[in-house]
Amino acid sequence: MLHIFCPHCGEHREEEEFHAKGQAHIKRPVDPDACSDQEWGDYLYFRKNPKGIHHEMWVHALGCRKFFNVTRDTLTYDIKETYKIGEQPRVTGDNA
């Protein structure tokens, strides 16, 4: 069982209260109407799936219902840090 720190609530809670929502820091195209079908499809469907350090977006579904980011090691499931949307991660693959 993982215990995840919610940066909005300020406390560690059990994994069942949270839901992973995919890769974090995905930039939406500036002008979606100008995107080709290929570019729009790449934005919607293609994500990184690294072995090791990965930045993910999660939601505290059974708590404050706010979104936040998690830096997690996909090999060990170890959560390195949590941080609010709009903030940058302190832990990257280089300094894990």
FISE-717600 format. One record per residue: residue in three letters; residue number from 1; x, y, z of N, C-alpha, C, O, CB in turn. Coordinates in steps of 0.05 Angstrom, whole numbers, plus 32768, in hexadecimal, padded with zeros to 4 digits. Atoms other than C-alpha are relative to their C-alpha. Last residue first. Glycine has a CB too. Layout:
! FISE-717600
+-----+-----+------+------+------+-------+-------+-------+------+------+------+------+------+------+-------+-------+-------+
!  aa !   i ! n.xx ! n.yy ! n.zz ! ca.xx ! ca.yy ! ca.zz ! c.xx ! c.yy ! c.zz ! o.xx ! o.yy ! o.zz ! cb.xx ! cb.yy ! cb.zz !
+-----+-----+------+------+------+-------+-------+-------+------+------+------+------+------+------+-------+-------+-------+
! ALA ! NUM !    X !    Y !    Z !     X !     Y !     Z !    X !    Y !    Z !    X !    Y !    Z !     X !     Y !     Z !
...
+-----+-----+------+------+------+-------+-------+-------+------+------+------+------+------+------+-------+-------+-------+
! end
This chain:
! FISE-717600
+-----+-----+------+------+------+-------+-------+-------+------+------+------+------+------+------+-------+-------+-------+
!  aa !   i ! n.xx ! n.yy ! n.zz ! ca.xx ! ca.yy ! ca.zz ! c.xx ! c.yy ! c.zz ! o.xx ! o.yy ! o.zz ! cb.xx ! cb.yy ! cb.zz !
+-----+-----+------+------+------+-------+-------+-------+------+------+------+------+------+------+-------+-------+-------+
! ALA !  96 ! 8010 ! 8013 ! 7FF0 !  8157 !  80D7 !  7F56 ! 8013 ! 7FF0 ! 8012 ! 800A ! 7FDF ! 8021 !  7FF0 !  7FED !  7FEE !
! ASN !  95 ! 7FFA ! 7FFE ! 7FE3 !  8181 !  8111 !  7F40 ! 7FF0 ! 7FEE ! 8012 ! 7FED ! 7FF3 ! 8029 !  7FFD !  801D !  8008 !
! ASP !  94 ! 7FE4 ! 7FFB ! 7FFC !  8186 !  8106 !  7EF4 ! 8008 ! 8001 ! 801E ! 801E ! 7FFA ! 8025 !  8008 !  801B !  7FF4 !
! GLY !  93 ! 7FF0 ! 8018 ! 8004 !  8143 !  80E4 !  7EEC ! 801D ! 8004 ! 8006 ! 802B ! 7FF0 ! 800C !  7FFC !  7FF7 !  7FE3 !
! THR !  92 ! 8001 ! 8008 ! 801C !  8122 !  8121 !  7F0B ! 8011 ! 7FE6 ! 7FFD ! 801C ! 7FDD ! 8010 !  800B !  8017 !  7FED !
! VAL !  91 ! 7FF3 ! 801A ! 8007 !  8111 !  8133 !  7F52 ! 7FFD ! 7FFA ! 7FE3 ! 7FE6 ! 7FFA ! 7FD9 !  7FF5 !  7FE9 !  8012 !
! ARG !  90 ! 7FE5 ! 7FFE ! 7FF6 !  8102 !  817C !  7F62 ! 8010 ! 7FE8 ! 7FF8 ! 8028 ! 7FE9 ! 7FF4 !  8001 !  8004 !  801E !
! PRO !  89 ! 7FF6 ! 8015 ! 7FEE !  80C4 !  817B !  7F37 ! 801D ! 8006 ! 8009 ! 802C ! 8012 ! 7FF9 !  8000 !  7FE5 !  7FF2 !
! GLN !  88 ! 7FEE ! 8012 ! 800E !  80A9 !  81BD !  7F1B ! 800B ! 7FEB ! 8014 ! 800E ! 7FF0 ! 802B !  8018 !  8010 !  7FF4 !
! GLU !  87 ! 7FE5 ! 8000 ! 7FF4 !  806C !  81DF !  7F37 ! 8011 ! 7FED ! 7FEF ! 8006 ! 7FDB ! 7FE1 !  7FFF !  7FF8 !  801E !
! GLY !  86 ! 7FF4 ! 7FE6 ! 8005 !  802E !  81EE !  7F0C ! 801C ! 8002 ! 800B ! 802C ! 8013 ! 8003 !  7FEF !  8016 !  800A !
! ILE !  85 ! 8001 ! 7FFA ! 801C !  8005 !  81B5 !  7F29 ! 800C ! 801C ! 7FFC ! 8005 ! 802E ! 800B !  7FE3 !  7FFD !  7FF4 !
! LYS !  84 ! 8018 ! 7FF4 ! 800C !  8019 !  81AB !  7F71 ! 8004 ! 8004 ! 7FE2 ! 801A ! 8007 ! 7FD8 !  7FF9 !  801A !  800E !
! TYR !  83 ! 7FFF ! 7FE3 ! 8002 !  8051 !  817D !  7F89 ! 7FE7 ! 8009 ! 7FF0 ! 7FDB ! 7FFA ! 7FE1 !  801A !  8009 !  7FF2 !
! THR !  82 ! 8019 ! 7FF7 ! 800B !  805C !  8135 !  7F9F ! 8002 ! 801E ! 8000 ! 800F ! 802B ! 8010 !  7FE7 !  7FF6 !  8012 !
! GLU !  81 ! 800A ! 7FE6 ! 7FF8 !  80A0 !  8115 !  7FA9 ! 7FE4 ! 8004 ! 7FF5 ! 7FDC ! 7FF7 ! 7FE2 !  8013 !  8017 !  7FF7 !
! LYS !  80 ! 7FE9 ! 7FEF ! 7FF8 !  80CA !  80D6 !  7FA2 ! 7FF6 ! 801B ! 800A ! 8003 ! 8026 ! 801C !  8012 !  8004 !  7FE8 !
! ILE !  79 ! 8007 ! 7FE4 ! 8006 !  8091 !  80A4 !  7FA1 ! 8016 ! 8012 ! 800B ! 801C ! 8012 ! 8023 !  7FE4 !  8007 !  800C !
! ASP !  78 ! 7FF9 ! 7FED ! 7FEB !  80AF !  805E !  7FA0 ! 7FF9 ! 801C ! 7FF7 ! 8001 ! 8025 ! 7FE1 !  801F !  7FFE !  8005 !
! TYR !  77 ! 8019 ! 7FF3 ! 7FF7 !  8089 !  8030 !  7F70 ! 8006 ! 8015 ! 8016 ! 7FF3 ! 8020 ! 8021 !  7FEC !  7FEB !  800A !
! THR !  76 ! 8003 ! 8007 ! 7FE4 !  80CB !  8008 !  7F6A ! 7FE5 ! 800A ! 800C ! 7FDE ! 8003 ! 8022 !  8017 !  800B !  8010 !
! LEU !  75 ! 7FF5 ! 801A ! 7FFA !  80D4 !  8006 !  7F1E ! 7FFA ! 7FF7 ! 801D ! 7FF4 ! 7FDF ! 8021 !  801F !  8001 !  7FFD !
! THR !  74 ! 8011 ! 8015 ! 800A !  80A5 !  803F !  7F0D ! 800B ! 7FE4 ! 8004 ! 7FFC ! 7FD0 ! 8002 !  7FFC !  8004 !  7FE2 !
! ASP !  73 ! 7FEE ! 8013 ! 800E !  80CA !  806F !  7F3A ! 7FEF ! 7FE9 ! 7FF7 ! 7FE3 ! 7FDA ! 8008 !  8017 !  7FF6 !  8013 !
! ARG !  72 ! 8000 ! 801B ! 7FF7 !  8098 !  80A6 !  7F4A ! 8014 ! 7FEF ! 7FF0 ! 8017 ! 7FF4 ! 7FD8 !  7FE3 !  7FF4 !  7FFE !
! THR !  71 ! 7FE8 ! 800C ! 800D !  8096 !  80F1 !  7F46 ! 8003 ! 7FE5 ! 800C ! 8007 ! 7FE2 ! 8024 !  801A !  8012 !  8005 !
! VAL !  70 ! 7FF0 ! 8013 ! 7FF0 !  804F !  8105 !  7F57 ! 8018 ! 7FF8 ! 7FEF ! 8016 ! 7FF3 ! 7FD7 !  7FEF !  7FE7 !  8007 !
! ASN !  69 ! 7FED ! 8011 ! 800E !  8027 !  8140 !  7F3D ! 8010 ! 7FEF ! 8014 ! 8014 ! 7FF6 ! 802B !  8013 !  8011 !  7FEF !
! PHE !  68 ! 7FE4 ! 7FF9 ! 7FF9 !  7FE8 !  8160 !  7F59 ! 8012 ! 7FEC ! 7FF1 ! 8008 ! 7FDA ! 7FE4 !  8004 !  7FFE !  801F !
! PHE !  67 ! 7FEB ! 800D ! 800F !  7F9D !  8162 !  7F4A ! 801B ! 8009 ! 800A ! 801E ! 801F ! 8013 !  7FFD !  8005 !  7FE2 !
! LYS !  66 ! 7FEF ! 7FEF ! 8010 !  7F69 !  8176 !  7F7E ! 8016 ! 7FEE ! 7FF2 ! 801D ! 7FD9 ! 7FFB !  800E !  8015 !  8012 !
! ARG !  65 ! 8007 ! 8001 ! 801D !  7F2F !  814C !  7F96 ! 8011 ! 8012 ! 7FEE ! 8008 ! 8019 ! 7FD8 !  7FE3 !  8007 !  7FFD !
! CYS !  64 ! 8005 ! 7FE4 ! 8008 !  7F3C !  8161 !  7FE0 ! 7FF7 ! 8002 ! 7FE2 ! 7FEE ! 8017 ! 7FDA !  8019 !  8010 !  8005 !
! GLY !  63 ! 7FF8 ! 7FEB ! 7FED !  7F35 !  8119 !  7FF7 ! 7FF8 ! 801B ! 7FF6 ! 7FE0 ! 8021 ! 7FF3 !  801E !  7FFE !  8006 !
! LEU !  62 ! 8011 ! 8003 ! 7FE8 !  7F16 !  80DD !  7FD5 ! 8008 ! 8013 ! 8016 ! 8001 ! 800F ! 802D !  8002 !  7FE3 !  800A !
! ALA !  61 ! 801D ! 8004 ! 8006 !  7F2F !  80EE !  7F8F ! 7FEE ! 7FFE ! 8018 ! 7FD8 ! 8007 ! 8018 !  7FFD !  7FE7 !  7FF0 !
! HIS !  60 ! 8008 ! 800A ! 7FE6 !  7F73 !  810A !  7FA2 ! 7FE2 ! 7FFD ! 8000 ! 7FD3 ! 800E ! 800A !  800A !  8014 !  8018 !
! VAL !  59 ! 8016 ! 7FF1 ! 7FF4 !  7F87 !  8110 !  7F59 ! 7FF9 ! 7FF3 ! 801B ! 7FF8 ! 7FDB ! 801D !  7FE7 !  8002 !  7FED !
! TRP !  58 ! 8012 ! 8010 ! 7FF0 !  7FC9 !  80FA !  7F39 ! 7FEA ! 8013 ! 800A ! 7FED ! 802B ! 800A !  800F !  7FF3 !  8018 !
! MET !  57 ! 8015 ! 7FF0 ! 7FF4 !  7FF5 !  8115 !  7F02 ! 7FED ! 7FED ! 800E ! 7FE6 ! 7FD8 ! 8004 !  7FF1 !  8011 !  7FEA !
! GLU !  56 ! 801C ! 8007 ! 8005 !  8035 !  80EE !  7EF5 ! 7FED ! 8014 ! 800D ! 7FF4 ! 8021 ! 8021 !  7FFA !  7FE4 !  800A !
! HIS !  55 ! 8011 ! 7FEB ! 7FF4 !  807F !  80FE !  7EEF ! 7FE4 ! 7FFB ! 7FF7 ! 7FDE ! 7FF9 ! 7FDF !  800A !  801D !  7FF8 !
! HIS !  54 ! 8016 ! 7FF7 ! 8011 !  80A9 !  80BF !  7EE2 ! 7FF0 ! 8015 ! 800F ! 7FEA ! 8011 ! 8027 !  7FEF !  7FE8 !  7FF6 !
! ILE !  53 ! 800D ! 7FE7 ! 7FF7 !  80EC !  80A7 !  7EFE ! 7FEB ! 800A ! 7FEB ! 7FF1 ! 800C ! 7FD4 !  8015 !  8016 !  8006 !
! GLY !  52 ! 7FF2 ! 7FEF ! 7FED !  80FD !  805F !  7EEB ! 7FEF ! 8018 ! 8008 ! 7FD7 ! 8016 ! 800C !  801A !  800A !  7FF4 !
! LYS !  51 ! 7FF7 ! 8012 ! 7FEB !  80E8 !  8038 !  7EAD ! 8011 ! 8011 ! 8013 ! 8026 ! 801A ! 800B !  8010 !  7FE6 !  7FF6 !
! PRO !  50 ! 7FE4 ! 8006 ! 7FFB !  80C5 !  806B !  7E82 ! 8004 ! 7FEB ! 8016 ! 7FF2 ! 7FE6 ! 8027 !  800F !  8019 !  8008 !
! ASN !  49 ! 8004 ! 8016 ! 7FED !  807F !  806A !  7E66 ! 801C ! 7FF6 ! 8008 ! 8023 ! 7FE0 ! 8002 !  7FEF !  7FE9 !  7FF3 !
! LYS !  48 ! 7FE8 ! 800E ! 7FF8 !  807C !  80AC !  7E3F ! 7FF8 ! 7FEA ! 8014 ! 7FE6 ! 7FED ! 8024 !  8015 !  8013 !  800C !
! ARG !  47 ! 7FF3 ! 7FF7 ! 7FE7 !  8039 !  80BF !  7E23 ! 8019 ! 7FF0 ! 8004 ! 801D ! 7FDA ! 7FFA !  7FEC !  7FFD !  8018 !
! PHE !  46 ! 7FE6 ! 800B ! 7FFC !  8016 !  80BA !  7DDF ! 800E ! 800D ! 8018 ! 8011 ! 8025 ! 801A !  8011 !  8005 !  7FE7 !
! TYR !  45 ! 7FFD ! 801D ! 7FFA !  7FCB !  80C0 !  7DDC ! 801C ! 7FF7 ! 8006 ! 801F ! 7FE1 ! 8012 !  7FF6 !  7FF1 !  7FE9 !
! LEU !  44 ! 8014 ! 800D ! 7FF1 !  7FB1 !  8108 !  7DDC ! 8008 ! 7FE4 ! 800A ! 8000 ! 7FDC ! 8020 !  7FE7 !  7FFD !  7FEF !
! TYR !  43 ! 8005 ! 7FF2 ! 7FE6 !  7FEE !  8130 !  7DC8 ! 7FEC ! 7FF0 ! 8011 ! 7FF1 ! 7FED ! 8029 !  7FF5 !  801C !  7FFA !
! ASP !  42 ! 7FE9 ! 8003 ! 7FEF !  8004 !  80FD !  7D93 ! 7FFC ! 800D ! 801B ! 8003 ! 8002 ! 8030 !  8019 !  800C !  7FF2 !
! GLY !  41 ! 7FFF ! 801C ! 7FF6 !  7FBE !  80FA !  7D77 ! 8017 ! 7FFB ! 8012 ! 8015 ! 7FEE ! 8027 !  8000 !  7FED !  7FE9 !
! TRP !  40 ! 8015 ! 8002 ! 7FEC !  7FBC !  8146 !  7D72 ! 7FFF ! 7FE4 ! 800C ! 7FFB ! 7FE1 ! 8024 !  7FE4 !  8008 !  7FF4 !
! GLU !  39 ! 7FF7 ! 7FF1 ! 7FE8 !  7FFF !  8148 !  7D4E ! 7FEB ! 7FFE ! 8016 ! 7FF3 ! 7FFB ! 802D !  8005 !  801D !  7FF8 !
! GLN !  38 ! 7FE9 ! 800E ! 7FF4 !  7FEA !  8110 !  7D1D ! 8009 ! 800E ! 801A ! 800E ! 8001 ! 802E !  8018 !  7FFF !  7FEC !
! ASP !  37 ! 800B ! 8018 ! 7FF1 !  7FA6 !  812F !  7D10 ! 8016 ! 7FF1 ! 800E ! 8012 ! 7FE7 ! 8024 !  7FF1 !  7FEE !  7FEC !
! SER !  36 ! 8008 ! 8015 ! 8012 !  7FCA !  8170 !  7CFF ! 7FF4 ! 7FE9 ! 8010 ! 7FF6 ! 7FE9 ! 8028 !  8019 !  7FF6 !  7FEF !
! CYS !  35 ! 7FF1 ! 801A ! 7FFF !  7FC9 !  81A7 !  7D31 ! 7FF6 ! 7FED ! 7FEA ! 7FDF ! 7FED ! 7FE3 !  7FFC !  7FF3 !  801C !
! ALA !  34 ! 7FEB ! 8000 ! 8014 !  7FB0 !  81ED !  7D1E ! 800F ! 7FE6 ! 7FFF ! 8020 ! 7FE2 ! 7FEE !  8013 !  8018 !  8005 !
! ASP !  33 ! 800D ! 8000 ! 801A !  7F6D !  81E5 !  7D43 ! 8015 ! 7FFF ! 7FE9 ! 800F ! 7FF7 ! 7FD3 !  7FEF !  8019 !  7FFC !
! PRO !  32 ! 8009 ! 801A ! 8007 !  7F93 !  81D2 !  7D82 ! 7FF4 ! 7FFE ! 7FE4 ! 7FF6 ! 7FEA ! 7FD6 !  7FED !  7FF5 !  8014 !
! ASP !  31 ! 8016 ! 7FFD ! 8013 !  7FB7 !  8215 !  7D84 ! 7FF6 ! 7FE5 ! 7FF6 ! 7FFF ! 7FDC ! 7FE1 !  8007 !  8013 !  7FE8 !
! VAL !  30 ! 8009 ! 7FE4 ! 7FFE !  7FE6 !  8218 !  7DC0 ! 7FE7 ! 8005 ! 7FEF ! 7FD4 ! 8012 ! 7FF8 !  8017 !  8013 !  7FF7 !
! PRO !  29 ! 7FF9 ! 7FEF ! 8018 !  7FEB !  81CC !  7DC3 ! 7FF4 ! 801C ! 8003 ! 7FDE ! 801F ! 800C !  7FF7 !  7FF3 !  7FE6 !
! ARG !  28 ! 8015 ! 8000 ! 8014 !  7FE1 !  81B2 !  7E0B ! 8009 ! 8011 ! 7FE8 ! 8016 ! 8026 ! 7FEC !  7FE5 !  800B !  800C !
! LYS !  27 ! 8008 ! 7FE6 ! 8009 !  8022 !  81A7 !  7E31 ! 7FEB ! 7FFE ! 7FEA ! 7FEF ! 7FF1 ! 7FD6 !  8018 !  8011 !  7FF6 !
! ILE !  26 ! 8006 ! 8001 ! 801D !  8028 !  8166 !  7E56 ! 7FF5 ! 801B ! 7FF8 ! 7FE2 ! 8026 ! 8004 !  7FEA !  7FE9 !  7FFB !
! HIS !  25 ! 7FF1 ! 7FEB ! 8010 !  804B !  8173 !  7E99 ! 7FFB ! 7FFD ! 7FE2 ! 800E ! 8002 ! 7FD2 !  801D !  7FFE !  8006 !
! ALA !  24 ! 8001 ! 7FE3 ! 7FF9 !  8032 !  8134 !  7EBC ! 800F ! 8011 ! 7FEC ! 801E ! 8006 ! 7FDC !  800B !  8004 !  801D !
! GLN !  23 ! 7FE7 ! 7FF1 ! 8000 !  8027 !  80EE !  7E9E ! 7FFB ! 801E ! 8006 ! 7FE8 ! 802A ! 7FFD !  800E !  7FFE !  7FE5 !
! GLY !  22 ! 7FEE ! 8000 ! 8017 !  7FE8 !  80CA !  7EB0 ! 8018 ! 8012 ! 8004 ! 801D ! 801D ! 8019 !  7FF1 !  8008 !  7FE7 !
! LYS !  21 ! 800D ! 7FF5 ! 8018 !  7FAB !  80D4 !  7EDD ! 8013 ! 8002 ! 7FE8 ! 800C ! 800F ! 7FD4 !  7FF5 !  801B !  8006 !
! ALA !  20 ! 7FEC ! 7FF6 ! 8013 !  7FBD !  80AA !  7F1A ! 7FF2 ! 8009 ! 7FE6 ! 7FDF ! 7FFC ! 7FDD !  8015 !  7FEA !  7FFA !
! HIS !  19 ! 8000 ! 800D ! 801B !  7F84 !  80A4 !  7F4B ! 8015 ! 800D ! 7FEF ! 8018 ! 8025 ! 7FEE !  7FE4 !  8003 !  7FF3 !
! PHE !  18 ! 7FF4 ! 7FF2 ! 8017 !  7F87 !  80B2 !  7F96 ! 7FFC ! 7FF0 ! 7FE6 ! 7FF8 ! 7FD8 ! 7FE6 !  801E !  8005 !  8005 !
! GLU !  17 ! 800C ! 7FE6 ! 8002 !  7F60 !  80A0 !  7FD5 ! 8008 ! 800E ! 7FE7 ! 7FFC ! 8023 ! 7FE0 !  8007 !  8011 !  8018 !
! GLU !  16 ! 801B ! 8003 ! 800A !  7F71 !  8056 !  7FCE ! 7FF2 ! 801B ! 7FFC ! 7FDE ! 801C ! 7FED !  7FF0 !  7FEE !  8012 !
! GLU !  15 ! 8001 ! 8001 ! 801D !  7FBB !  8066 !  7FD6 ! 7FE4 ! 8000 ! 7FF4 ! 7FDF ! 800C ! 7FDF !  8010 !  7FE8 !  7FF6 !
! GLU !  14 ! 7FFD ! 801A ! 800D !  7FB5 !  8076 !  801F ! 7FFA ! 8002 ! 7FE3 ! 7FEB ! 8013 ! 7FD9 !  7FED !  7FEB !  800D !
! ARG !  13 ! 8019 ! 800F ! 8001 !  7FBF !  80BD !  8038 ! 8005 ! 7FE6 ! 7FF1 ! 8019 ! 7FE3 ! 7FE3 !  7FE9 !  8010 !  7FF3 !
! HIS !  12 ! 7FFE ! 8019 ! 800E !  7FFB !  80E7 !  804D ! 7FE6 ! 7FF0 ! 8002 ! 7FDA ! 7FEF ! 8018 !  8018 !  7FEF !  800B !
! GLU !  11 ! 7FFD ! 8018 ! 7FF0 !  7FEA !  812E !  8062 ! 8003 ! 7FE7 ! 7FED ! 7FFB ! 7FE8 ! 7FD6 !  7FE8 !  7FFC !  8012 !
! GLY !  10 ! 7FE9 ! 7FFF ! 7FEE !  7FEF !  8175 !  8049 ! 8003 ! 7FE8 ! 8012 ! 800E ! 7FE9 ! 8027 !  7FFD !  8018 !  8011 !
! CYS !   9 ! 800A ! 8006 ! 7FE6 !  7FAA !  8179 !  802A ! 8016 ! 8001 ! 8015 ! 8010 ! 8007 ! 802D !  7FF3 !  7FE4 !  8000 !
! HIS !   8 ! 8016 ! 7FED ! 7FFA !  7FC3 !  819D !  7FEC ! 7FF5 ! 7FFB ! 801C ! 7FF1 ! 800F ! 802B !  7FE9 !  7FFD !  7FEB !
! PRO !   7 ! 7FF5 ! 7FE6 ! 7FFA !  8007 !  817B !  7FE5 ! 7FEB ! 8015 ! 8006 ! 7FF1 ! 802B ! 800F !  8011 !  8009 !  7FE8 !
! CYS !   6 ! 800F ! 7FED ! 8011 !  7FE6 !  8137 !  7FED ! 800B ! 801C ! 8007 ! 8009 ! 8025 ! 801D !  7FE1 !  7FFE !  8006 !
! PHE !   5 ! 8003 ! 7FE6 ! 7FF4 !  801A !  8106 !  8008 ! 7FF1 ! 8013 ! 7FED ! 7FFB ! 8017 ! 7FD7 !  801C !  800C !  8008 !
! ILE !   4 ! 7FFA ! 7FE9 ! 8012 !  800F !  80C0 !  7FEF ! 7FFB ! 801A ! 800F ! 7FE6 ! 801D ! 801C !  7FEF !  7FFE !  7FE6 !
! HIS !   3 ! 800A ! 7FE8 ! 7FF1 !  8012 !  8081 !  8019 ! 800A ! 8018 ! 7FF0 ! 8022 ! 801C ! 7FED !  8009 !  8000 !  801E !
! LEU !   2 ! 7FF1 ! 7FE7 ! 8001 !  801B !  8044 !  7FEC ! 7FF2 ! 8014 ! 8012 ! 7FD9 ! 8014 ! 8015 !  8001 !  800B !  7FE3 !
! MET !   1 ! 8011 ! 7FE8 ! 8000 !  8000 !  8000 !  8000 ! 8012 ! 8019 ! 8000 ! 8024 ! 801C ! 8011 !  7FED !  8000 !  8018 !
+-----+-----+------+------+------+-------+-------+-------+------+------+------+------+------+------+-------+-------+-------+
! end
